[in-house]
Amino acid sequence: MVVESVYLGQASFPQRIKAWSIFKGSLVKRRKSQEVRVGKVKIGAGAPVVVQGMTKTHTEDTAATIEQIRKLTRAGAKIVRMALPTMRAVRALSQIKKEVDVPLVADIHFNHRLALEAIEEGVDKIRINPGNMEKKKIIEIAKRAK
C-alpha cells in the first residue's frame, strides 16, 4: 500500500521548464527515489515512468467507472485514480476491483475515514492532500496502509 501526499501549489515557470527540458537529445536526469509498488506496478527508483489516468465518473456508478477504467487501460494507463468523496463510492471499490486488472488509487479529500475504509476495501494506493487533513489523521492512514 502506498500513501501519496501531494502539494497542489503551482510550480514556477523555471521549474516547469526544467522538468520538461531536453538537453543534447536526452531527458533531464531523474532524481533518485525509492521504489514502491502500486499493485503489481513498480514506480520510482529506476522503474520506467508509467501513465496514470483518472476517471471522471461518479465512482458509485460502477458500470460507468469500470468502462472508463477499461478505456484508460486500452489507452495505456498502468494505474487508475478515482475520486472517493463518499462512503458509497468507497463501498463500490470491491466490485470495481473484481472487474479490472489495473492498480486503483483512491483520491481522498478531507475525510480520513474514507481513506481507512478504502484500505479495507483493497485499494492499491491512497492519495491525499496534506492541507486537507490533520497531521494525526494522515499518520493514522499511513499506519493502516502498512
N, C-alpha and C positions, 0 to 999 in steps of 0.2 A: 504494500500500500504506500502510495506517495501522497504527501500533502504539500501543495504548492501555495505559497503566499505571494501575491503579486502587488506591485505598486502601480496604480493606474495613472500616474503622472506622465506627462509627455516628455520624451527625450528631446534634448536641444537639437537644433539643426546640425551642428558638427557631429554630435553623437550618432545621429541617423545616417549621415554621410559615411562616417567611419564604419558603421555596422554593415553597410552595403558596398563599401569600396572594393574596387578590383585593382590590384597592384601587380603590374607586369604579368597579366594574364591569369593570375591565381587569386582566390579569395583571401581575404584577411585572415590571419591566423586565429583560430578559435581559442578562447580562454580555456584553461584546464578546469574540469569539473568532475564531480563524482558520478559514476554510472549508477543509474537506478532503472528499475523495470516498472513499466506500466502494463500490467498483464504480462504478455509474452514479449512486448516491445521494449528494447533497450534504448534509453536516452542518456545523453551526457557522455563524458569522457571521450573515447574515440569512436563511439557509435555514430553511424550515419544520421544526418538530420532527417527527421520524419515529418510528414504532413499531419497536422491535427485539424479536423473540421469541427464545426459546431452546428447543432440542429437549431432550427428556427420554429419548430413546432411546440405546442403545449405538450410537455413530456407525458402527462397523464393520458393523452391521446396516443395510445401505444401503437396502433396500426400506422398512423401517420409518422410517428417518430421512428419506428422500425424501417419504414420505407425510405425515410430521409437518411438514416444511417447507412442503409444499403447503397443509396445513390452516392453518398460521400465516399464510401469504401471503393465503389467502382471508379470514382474519380481520382483515387489514390490516397485517401486518408488512411493512416495506420492507427490513429487514435481519434475518438469522437467525444466531444464535450457537449454536455447538455445542462440547461438550467433546471434546478430543482427548487422552485420557490415555495412549494407547499408539501405537506406530508403526503398528500395524494400523489403528487409527482414522484416522491421518493418510493412509495409503495409500488409504482409501476416499473421500477428498476428490475425486479426479479423476472418479470415477464419479458422485458426487453432483452435482458442478458441471455435468456434462453434462445432467442431468435437471431442473435447476431454474433459474429465471431471477430470482434474487434474490442480492444480495451475501451471502457467507458469512464469518462471523467465527470464528476458531479461538480457543477458550478454553484457554490453556496454563498449567499449574502445574508448577513445579519443574524440568522438563527442557527446557533451551533447544534441544536437538537436535530436539525435536518441532516447535518454532516454525520453525526453519530449514527443516525438511523440508516443513512446511505451506506455506511461501512457495514452495518449489519445485513443490508440487502445485497452486499457483494460488489459494490462499485470498486473499480480498479485504482482510482485516484480521486482525491478531493482537491478542489481549487477554491481558495478563499481569499478575500481581500482583508488584510490585517487591520485596515482602517474601519472595518465594519463590525468588528468583534473585540471583546475584551481579551487581553493577553491570556488570562487564566482559561478562557473558553478555547482559545487556539491551542494551548498546551494540552487541554483535555482531549481535543480532537487528535492531535499528534500522538498522544499516548495510546489512544484507542486504535489508531491506524497501524501501530506496530503489531 
